């Protein structure tokens, strides 16, 4: 079997690449392989499947009619186990071989399992796929207590869903505060207090030393000797790119697949995009940041390049962007924190009322902004950073009202 365009993966980067290819080339054979058994869906929707707000059948990003209408061969349940660039071929776990002219690797990431003694002997859950979400929701129906290991976005989302399902939840986090990758300690404190008020035990700066089976659940022991019994254990300790199948391929990898600003790998006719791609960071280096805007942008660039579009615009660099709702409140984080020298920090808000704003400036430009219950348009803040907009003439106005000032600036400069 052969395809002019071969895409491995089925989430945002893969789908955006397919769309871009079809804008340029309506006739070239296009195949999309995915190890998942389902139609394409977004990992960002999984907490809503867990909560029951979204049903598994209603979260698809593209249905079969879309693939039919766009002459795309969609092959679910197809796990790639090796790639042979010299032969322009890849092999599936089924033993089937596909040949390609141009290949995009958009295989995403998989959960990392922490080095906890006894972990392989107890039942536990992760949350990265639709099947994970379905299984976790079913398990929650039988659970009265749960341990969530990791206070990142997935862990915090799921802990909230569990609490709303009347499950006694304990969150255990290695870092000193929740959501440490997105918010300063003062901002995280507001979130942590909200969780505590809703009955969730927040154990920050703690390490899970060991677990042992206890009935259908587990008994967890922390580094300080504290023990916690729970019916359900959820691991949310980060993800790693799915690159194991690239061993021996000659494709250059570090943490992820190394790509240039056009999402090309070191080998001809092979691109990578999304959570698996290690691309240029906006502030230097090669980084991975698994957020939807990056996946969409990288997928579009890769697809246009695969279809030989001469007007493809290089990737501007990774700028983190996350919006997070919790117990009816809202947190937003765009850009980077204040690590390093030469940064100007502006903080304001009333923490007692749960309102906080943290602005990071450098050389008159916005570097990062994080807010709790202080609405800003995250997309506009993202563009201000990407465009390097000089805020010096309106600095005082921006600090006082970043939402209004940012909208005015973008209305004047957006092209």
Secondary structure, 3 states (H helix, E strand, C coil): CEEEEEEECCCHHHHHHHHHHHHHCCCCCEEEECCCCCCCECHHHHHHHHHCCCCHHHCECCCHHHHHHCCEEEECCCCEEEEEHHHCEEEECCCCEEEEEEEEECCCEEECCCCCECHHHCCCECCCCHHHHHHHHHHHCCCCEEEEECCCHHHHHHHHHHHHCCCEEEEEECCCCCCCCCCCHHHHHHHHHHHHHCCCEEEECCCEEEEEEECCEEEEEECCCCEEEECEEEECCCEEECCHHHCCCCCCECCCEECCCCCECCCCCEEECHHHEEEEECCCCEECCCCHHHHHHHHHHHHHHHCCCCCCCCCCCECCEEEEEECCEEEEEEECCCCCCCCEEEEECCHHHCCEEEEEEECCEEEEEEEECCCCCHHHHHHHHHCCCECHHHHHHHHHCHHHHHHHHHHHHCC
